[in-house]
Amino acid sequence: MKNSRYQHPSSDGGKRFTAFISYKHVSSTGFAARLERALKGYAKPLLARPRKIFRDEKHIAPGIDLPRLIKEALQDSEFLLLLASPESARSPWVQSELDLWCRVLKRQDRLIVILLGGDIAVDSKSKQIDWSGTDALPAFIKGHLTAVPLYLDPRKLARLEDIDLNDPDFKHAINGIVARFRGIDPNEMLGEEIRQYRRNLRLRNGAIAALVMLTMLSGTFWFLADSARREAEKGSV
């Protein structure tokens, strides 16, 4: 994680979506899908609903007004997750989404950048983005970023087809993003995820044990009822 700003408030829960994923189709589609899946369930209580993450490919249908769909989803999202790369920086769709988010909605403080390719250079003295060495972000957002946004660098994971939370680097990235959603330190988030995993495991094991017990009791009751029926039939002969 390249920039930590835990003093920002956590998501207020007033939006329909926790996050909107902005990405270049084809080149980042696979990673976007894996990211969505991981974010929905990370540190989630067993019976709680998954987080709502907007990824446009799941909502596209024949005849749909896609620009309107995108605009409404952005307005109703708490965070924007940008899958940054030179390809996404040149994408008219990604540029339009960033423009609406930063210029119109003015939510650049809720922009999370996930670097999948290219570079984001940061000046060591000013701690600002060095745009001369940056090709993963479109230059037009320069005027909207007063500080380096929170960003993660999972570039080595971007092309892996079977990446999931069993990979420590991927889990580290997901933990950092969800920590930002919650407005807490990543270490605190990791501790919460471990505790929630153990609670979920206990609940799951308890449910399995209860199901086994009910099955055994059901079998016992059936056996007793069948035995009683047979005895009754013998007595009536």
Secondary structure as UniProt FT lines:
FT   TURN            6..7
FT   STRAND          17..22
FT   TURN            25..27
FT   HELIX           29..41
FT   TURN            42..43
FT   TURN            46..47
FT   STRAND          53..54
FT   HELIX           56..58
FT   TURN            62..63
FT   HELIX           66..75
FT   STRAND          77..84
FT   HELIX           86..90
FT   HELIX           92..99
FT   HELIX           100..104
FT   HELIX           108..110
FT   STRAND          111..115
FT   TURN            124..126
FT   HELIX           131..133
FT   HELIX           139..144
FT   STRAND          150..152
FT   HELIX           155..157
FT   TURN            158..159
FT   TURN            165..166
FT   HELIX           168..182
FT   HELIX           186..235
//
